[in-house]
């Protein structure tokens, strides 16, 4: 036992000396090439083994021949170990360089291109994370491009829609100023109508800006969807009568929801106004409400003839109005209209506001075509308890 302890002591001293000398070198090379660091670690290991063995051999008073055999074995083992470390370092560096080249493709138009070079587990995991990051960047870029496109369309529509009523207002104001208006009261009524239309457009822009900025404040309360539908139908009744469209409340279940009544009534009002304006005379606009699992689904069905399939995914985008959208025509003083059309400015903001308000309630807005028209649905979380 005493001999073994002495051998262990001499081996520890020899290996420890090599380790103390090699540790500063490892520290100095930690910022250099990974292959050089791995090779340095292998060198320190070989030196530690060699030093410890040589120290024990000297302490055991081996013959010159036996000592030479030991040294030869250690030298061969050291060469093999260092060659293996060098090859491993080259392999790691090659994988790292291949991954570096592949990383340059992150966020590119073609997407991340994984390296063809075989990678170790850690580098393969890093490659997978880079691929996922590239996919998220591509999705973010697509959303940004879509948002920018919708902003450009919104600016174009708003500019066009502002120009139309402003031109009418200017013409009527000049007619009144020059005293050529035969019935000033009718001009004044139309001026008020156009001003209220512009006010509605500004209100929609303000509401949309609050939604997109995340500053929409909700006052939640428990209410029955039956009351929400009833209030929305009452608000759209005058417009429906003016357009010759019949409103129907079909299968409205009195399911409870916890929502901001004012905002959801506005959502239903926007949907009803769009449906009424898109439905031909003597057509029907139907409202229904039903429960599906943990949601309450309210739907508004119109007789617009349907939405083209390529436009279904864009319906709720800011500024979208479709190919059949109509621009408000210039004011005609001869047309009597004591009340503006409620529920939207006609600038393609109504449905964007619908989606924003519904999503602020943790709900979903969707649309699909039905026979003779389309069906807009909003799904709201059902009230618990």
GICOR-V422039 format. One record per residue. N is the residue number from 0. RES is the residue in one small letter. PHI is phi in radians with two decimals (NA if undefined). PSI is psi in whole degrees, 0 to 359 (999 if undefined). OMEGA is omega as a letter, one per 30 degrees, with the letter a starting at -180 (* if undefined). Layout:
n=<N | N>
res=<RES | RES>
phi=<PHI | PHI>
psi=<PSI | PSI>
omega=<OMEGA | OMEGA>
This chain:
n=<0 | 1 | 2 | 3 | 4 | 5 | 6 | 7 | 8 | 9 | 10 | 11 | 12 | 13 | 14 | 15 | 16 | 17 | 18 | 19 | 20 | 21 | 22 | 23 | 24 | 25 | 26 | 27 | 28 | 29 | 30 | 31 | 32 | 33 | 34 | 35 | 36 | 37 | 38 | 39 | 40 | 41 | 42 | 43 | 44 | 45 | 46 | 47 | 48 | 49 | 50 | 51 | 52 | 53 | 54 | 55 | 56 | 57 | 58 | 59 | 60 | 61 | 62 | 63 | 64 | 65 | 66 | 67 | 68 | 69 | 70 | 71 | 72 | 73 | 74 | 75 | 76 | 77 | 78 | 79 | 80 | 81 | 82 | 83 | 84 | 85 | 86 | 87 | 88 | 89 | 90 | 91 | 92 | 93 | 94 | 95 | 96 | 97 | 98 | 99 | 100 | 101 | 102 | 103 | 104 | 105 | 106 | 107 | 108 | 109 | 110 | 111 | 112 | 113 | 114 | 115 | 116 | 117 | 118 | 119 | 120 | 121 | 122 | 123 | 124 | 125 | 126 | 127 | 128 | 129 | 130 | 131 | 132 | 133 | 134 | 135 | 136 | 137 | 138 | 139 | 140 | 141 | 142 | 143 | 144 | 145 | 146 | 147 | 148 | 149 | 150 | 151 | 152 | 153 | 154 | 155 | 156 | 157 | 158 | 159 | 160 | 161 | 162 | 163 | 164 | 165 | 166 | 167 | 168 | 169 | 170 | 171 | 172 | 173 | 174 | 175 | 176 | 177 | 178 | 179 | 180 | 181 | 182 | 183 | 184 | 185 | 186 | 187 | 188 | 189 | 190 | 191 | 192 | 193 | 194 | 195 | 196 | 197 | 198 | 199 | 200 | 201 | 202 | 203 | 204 | 205 | 206 | 207 | 208 | 209 | 210 | 211 | 212 | 213 | 214 | 215 | 216 | 217 | 218 | 219 | 220 | 221 | 222 | 223 | 224 | 225 | 226 | 227 | 228 | 229 | 230 | 231 | 232 | 233 | 234 | 235 | 236 | 237 | 238 | 239 | 240 | 241 | 242 | 243 | 244 | 245 | 246 | 247 | 248 | 249 | 250 | 251 | 252 | 253 | 254 | 255 | 256 | 257 | 258 | 259 | 260 | 261 | 262 | 263 | 264 | 265 | 266 | 267 | 268 | 269 | 270 | 271 | 272 | 273 | 274 | 275 | 276 | 277 | 278 | 279 | 280 | 281 | 282 | 283 | 284 | 285 | 286 | 287 | 288 | 289 | 290 | 291 | 292 | 293 | 294 | 295 | 296 | 297 | 298 | 299 | 300 | 301 | 302 | 303 | 304 | 305 | 306 | 307 | 308 | 309 | 310 | 311 | 312 | 313 | 314 | 315 | 316 | 317 | 318 | 319 | 320 | 321 | 322 | 323 | 324 | 325 | 326 | 327 | 328 | 329 | 330 | 331 | 332 | 333 | 334 | 335 | 336 | 337 | 338 | 339 | 340 | 341 | 342 | 343 | 344 | 345 | 346 | 347 | 348 | 349 | 350 | 351 | 352 | 353 | 354 | 355 | 356 | 357 | 358 | 359 | 360 | 361 | 362 | 363 | 364 | 365 | 366 | 367 | 368 | 369 | 370 | 371 | 372 | 373 | 374 | 375 | 376 | 377 | 378 | 379 | 380 | 381 | 382 | 383 | 384>
res=<x | x | x | x | x | x | x | x | x | x | x | x | x | x | x | x | x | x | x | x | x | x | x | x | x | x | x | x | x | x | x | x | x | x | x | x | x | x | x | x | x | x | x | x | x | x | x | x | x | x | x | x | x | x | x | x | x | x | x | x | x | x | x | x | x | x | x | x | x | x | x | x | x | x | x | x | x | x | x | x | x | x | x | x | x | x | x | x | x | x | x | x | x | x | x | x | x | x | x | x | x | x | x | x | x | x | x | x | x | x | x | x | x | x | x | x | x | x | x | x | x | x | x | x | x | x | x | x | x | x | x | x | x | x | x | x | x | x | x | x | x | x | x | x | x | x | x | x | x | x | x | x | x | x | x | x | x | x | x | x | x | x | x | x | x | x | x | x | x | x | x | x | x | x | x | x | x | x | x | x | x | x | x | x | x | x | x | x | x | x | x | x | x | x | x | x | x | x | x | x | x | x | x | x | x | x | x | x | x | x | x | x | x | x | x | x | x | x | x | x | x | x | x | x | x | x | x | x | x | x | x | x | x | x | x | x | x | x | x | x | x | x | x | x | x | x | x | x | x | x | x | x | x | x | x | x | x | x | x | x | x | x | x | x | x | x | x | x | x | x | x | x | x | x | x | x | x | x | x | x | x | x | x | x | x | x | x | x | x | x | x | x | x | x | x | x | x | x | x | x | x | x | x | x | x | x | x | x | x | x | x | x | x | x | x | x | x | x | x | x | x | x | x | x | x | x | x | x | x | x | x | x | x | x | x | x | x | x | x | x | x | x | x | x | x | x | x | x | x | x | x | x | x | x | x | x | x | x | x | x | x | x | x | x | x | x | x | x | x | x | x | x | x | x | x | x | x | x | x | x | x | x | x | x | x>
phi=<NA | -1.09 | -1.11 | -1.13 | -1.15 | -1.16 | -1.07 | -1.10 | -1.13 | -1.11 | -1.14 | -1.17 | -1.12 | -1.16 | -1.19 | -1.13 | -1.07 | -1.16 | -1.15 | -1.13 | -1.30 | -1.42 | -1.04 | -1.04 | -1.14 | -1.10 | -1.12 | -1.18 | -1.66 | -1.19 | -1.72 | -1.66 | -1.04 | -1.12 | -1.10 | -1.15 | -1.15 | -1.11 | -1.13 | -1.13 | -1.08 | -1.12 | -1.09 | -1.07 | -1.11 | -1.09 | -1.09 | -1.12 | -1.11 | -1.11 | -1.11 | -1.10 | -1.16 | -1.13 | -1.12 | -1.16 | -1.08 | -1.14 | -1.19 | -1.50 | 0.96 | -1.20 | -1.20 | -1.07 | -1.16 | -1.12 | -1.13 | -1.13 | -1.10 | -1.08 | -1.11 | -1.10 | -1.06 | -1.12 | -1.12 | -1.10 | -1.11 | -1.14 | -1.08 | -1.09 | -1.11 | -1.19 | -1.11 | -1.09 | -1.09 | -1.13 | -1.12 | -1.10 | -1.09 | -1.09 | -1.14 | -1.13 | -1.14 | -1.08 | -1.12 | -1.12 | -1.15 | -1.10 | -1.21 | -1.10 | -1.09 | -1.17 | -1.11 | -1.18 | -1.55 | -1.11 | 1.43 | -1.33 | -1.13 | -1.47 | 1.51 | -1.21 | -1.91 | -1.14 | -1.18 | -1.37 | -1.18 | -1.06 | -2.07 | -1.23 | -1.05 | -1.13 | -1.17 | -1.15 | -1.12 | -1.10 | -1.07 | -1.10 | -1.14 | -1.11 | -1.12 | -1.14 | -1.10 | -1.08 | -1.13 | -1.15 | -1.11 | -1.12 | -1.11 | -1.11 | -1.13 | -1.12 | -1.12 | -1.12 | -1.13 | -1.13 | -1.14 | -1.14 | -1.10 | -1.15 | -1.13 | -1.10 | -1.12 | -1.09 | -1.07 | -1.13 | -1.15 | -1.09 | -1.04 | -1.16 | -1.25 | -1.26 | -1.10 | -1.13 | -1.16 | -1.14 | -1.12 | -1.11 | -1.08 | -1.13 | -1.10 | -1.22 | -1.13 | -1.15 | -1.12 | -1.18 | -1.16 | -1.46 | 1.28 | -1.72 | -1.37 | -1.23 | -2.22 | -0.99 | -1.07 | -1.18 | -1.10 | -1.13 | -1.10 | -1.18 | -1.08 | -1.09 | -1.08 | -1.16 | -1.12 | -1.18 | -1.15 | -1.13 | -1.08 | -1.09 | -1.12 | -1.13 | -1.07 | -1.12 | -1.09 | -1.15 | -1.08 | -1.14 | -1.13 | -1.16 | -1.13 | -1.21 | -1.47 | 1.29 | -1.86 | -1.22 | -1.70 | -1.92 | -1.90 | -1.39 | -2.66 | -1.42 | -2.58 | -1.51 | -1.14 | -1.07 | -1.20 | -1.09 | -1.13 | -1.10 | -1.14 | -1.15 | -1.14 | -1.12 | -1.23 | -1.69 | -1.09 | -1.10 | -1.15 | -1.09 | -1.16 | -1.13 | -1.53 | 1.26 | -1.92 | -1.67 | -1.71 | -2.36 | -1.87 | -1.78 | 0.85 | -1.60 | -1.43 | -1.35 | -1.44 | -1.46 | -2.39 | -1.93 | -2.47 | -1.51 | -1.00 | -1.12 | -1.24 | -1.21 | -1.10 | -1.15 | -1.04 | -1.11 | -1.11 | -1.06 | -1.13 | -1.17 | -1.11 | -1.07 | -1.15 | -1.14 | -1.19 | -1.61 | -1.66 | -1.16 | -1.01 | 1.22 | -1.47 | -2.20 | -2.02 | -1.99 | -2.09 | -2.47 | -2.55 | -2.59 | -1.79 | -2.31 | 0.98 | -1.72 | -2.18 | -1.99 | -1.85 | -1.85 | -2.26 | -2.19 | -1.93 | -2.13 | -2.11 | -1.32 | 1.64 | 1.78 | -1.93 | -0.93 | -1.00 | -1.24 | -1.73 | -1.03 | -1.37 | -1.88 | -1.00 | -1.63 | -1.33 | -1.12 | 1.53 | -1.32 | -2.41 | 1.37 | -1.27 | -1.67 | -1.13 | -1.97 | -1.56 | -0.97 | -1.40 | -1.04 | -1.12 | -1.98 | -1.03 | -1.35 | -1.60 | -1.48 | -2.71 | -1.42 | -2.48 | -1.25 | -1.26 | -1.42 | 1.50 | 2.91 | -1.59 | 1.40 | -1.75 | 1.32 | -1.83 | -0.99 | -1.28 | -1.13 | -1.16 | -1.00 | -1.09 | -1.09 | -1.18 | -1.12 | -1.17 | -1.14 | -1.60 | 1.10 | -1.95 | -2.38 | -2.06 | -2.61 | -2.57 | -2.63 | -1.40 | -2.26 | -1.06 | 1.45 | -3.03 | -2.48 | -2.20 | -1.66 | -2.23 | -2.15 | -1.88 | -2.05 | -1.08 | -1.27 | -1.20 | -1.41 | 1.54>
psi=<321 | 320 | 320 | 322 | 321 | 318 | 317 | 321 | 312 | 321 | 321 | 319 | 316 | 314 | 323 | 321 | 317 | 322 | 319 | 325 | 327 | 334 | 315 | 324 | 319 | 319 | 319 | 332 | 6 | 340 | 3 | 195 | 144 | 323 | 319 | 322 | 317 | 319 | 321 | 319 | 318 | 320 | 314 | 319 | 314 | 317 | 321 | 315 | 315 | 315 | 315 | 317 | 318 | 321 | 318 | 319 | 318 | 321 | 332 | 358 | 51 | 157 | 164 | 322 | 313 | 321 | 321 | 322 | 315 | 314 | 320 | 315 | 317 | 321 | 315 | 318 | 322 | 317 | 314 | 317 | 315 | 322 | 318 | 317 | 320 | 317 | 318 | 319 | 318 | 321 | 317 | 317 | 320 | 317 | 320 | 317 | 320 | 321 | 325 | 316 | 319 | 326 | 335 | 343 | 356 | 128 | 0 | 170 | 328 | 349 | 174 | 131 | 109 | 144 | 143 | 340 | 136 | 136 | 152 | 174 | 314 | 314 | 326 | 321 | 319 | 321 | 318 | 320 | 321 | 321 | 317 | 320 | 318 | 320 | 319 | 321 | 320 | 318 | 318 | 319 | 320 | 318 | 320 | 318 | 319 | 320 | 319 | 320 | 317 | 325 | 317 | 318 | 320 | 314 | 319 | 315 | 316 | 317 | 317 | 315 | 331 | 323 | 323 | 303 | 328 | 323 | 318 | 317 | 319 | 317 | 317 | 323 | 320 | 323 | 318 | 322 | 323 | 353 | 24 | 359 | 119 | 324 | 86 | 329 | 321 | 323 | 318 | 321 | 317 | 324 | 316 | 320 | 314 | 322 | 319 | 327 | 317 | 322 | 318 | 322 | 316 | 319 | 319 | 318 | 319 | 317 | 317 | 322 | 323 | 320 | 312 | 333 | 353 | 23 | 13 | 120 | 127 | 137 | 94 | 141 | 156 | 125 | 155 | 139 | 338 | 318 | 322 | 314 | 320 | 317 | 319 | 319 | 321 | 321 | 332 | 0 | 317 | 317 | 320 | 319 | 321 | 323 | 355 | 32 | 140 | 131 | 138 | 138 | 100 | 129 | 56 | 104 | 137 | 61 | 140 | 142 | 156 | 99 | 174 | 107 | 320 | 316 | 319 | 326 | 324 | 320 | 309 | 324 | 316 | 317 | 319 | 318 | 316 | 319 | 318 | 317 | 335 | 349 | 132 | 165 | 144 | 10 | 178 | 135 | 120 | 141 | 136 | 163 | 136 | 163 | 134 | 107 | 242 | 18 | 156 | 122 | 121 | 134 | 146 | 118 | 132 | 185 | 43 | 350 | 357 | 160 | 135 | 143 | 323 | 345 | 349 | 324 | 350 | 0 | 321 | 10 | 150 | 127 | 354 | 135 | 358 | 172 | 336 | 8 | 142 | 139 | 137 | 130 | 163 | 150 | 136 | 111 | 336 | 348 | 125 | 129 | 96 | 352 | 128 | 159 | 124 | 163 | 16 | 151 | 349 | 11 | 18 | 26 | 339 | 311 | 329 | 321 | 321 | 308 | 318 | 316 | 317 | 316 | 330 | 336 | 13 | 33 | 190 | 144 | 136 | 168 | 146 | 156 | 145 | 177 | 116 | 358 | 211 | 162 | 118 | 132 | 141 | 128 | 122 | 145 | 135 | 146 | 136 | 151 | 999>
omega=<l | l | l | l | l | l | l | a | l | l | l | l | a | a | l | l | l | l | l | l | a | a | l | l | l | l | a | a | a | l | a | a | l | l | l | l | l | l | l | l | l | l | l | l | l | l | l | l | a | a | l | a | a | l | l | l | l | a | a | l | l | l | a | l | l | l | l | l | a | a | l | l | l | a | l | l | l | l | l | a | a | l | l | l | l | l | l | l | l | l | l | a | l | l | l | l | l | l | l | l | a | a | l | l | l | l | l | a | a | a | a | l | a | a | l | a | l | a | l | a | a | l | l | l | l | l | l | l | l | l | l | l | l | l | l | l | l | l | l | l | l | l | l | l | l | l | l | l | l | l | l | l | l | l | l | a | a | l | a | a | l | a | a | l | l | l | l | l | a | a | a | l | l | l | l | a | a | l | a | l | a | l | a | a | l | l | a | l | l | l | l | l | a | l | l | l | l | l | l | l | l | l | l | l | l | l | a | l | l | a | a | l | l | a | l | a | a | l | a | l | a | a | l | l | l | l | l | l | a | l | a | l | l | a | a | a | a | l | l | l | l | a | a | a | a | l | l | l | a | l | l | a | a | a | a | l | l | a | l | a | a | a | l | l | l | l | l | l | l | l | a | l | l | a | a | a | a | a | l | l | a | l | a | l | a | l | l | l | a | l | l | a | a | a | l | a | l | a | l | a | a | l | a | a | l | l | l | a | a | a | a | a | a | a | a | l | l | l | a | l | l | a | a | a | a | l | l | a | a | a | l | a | a | a | a | l | a | a | l | l | a | l | l | a | a | a | l | a | a | a | l | l | l | a | a | a | a | l | l | l | a | l | a | l | a | a | l | a | l | a | l | a | l | a | l | a | l | a | a | l | l | l | a | l | *>
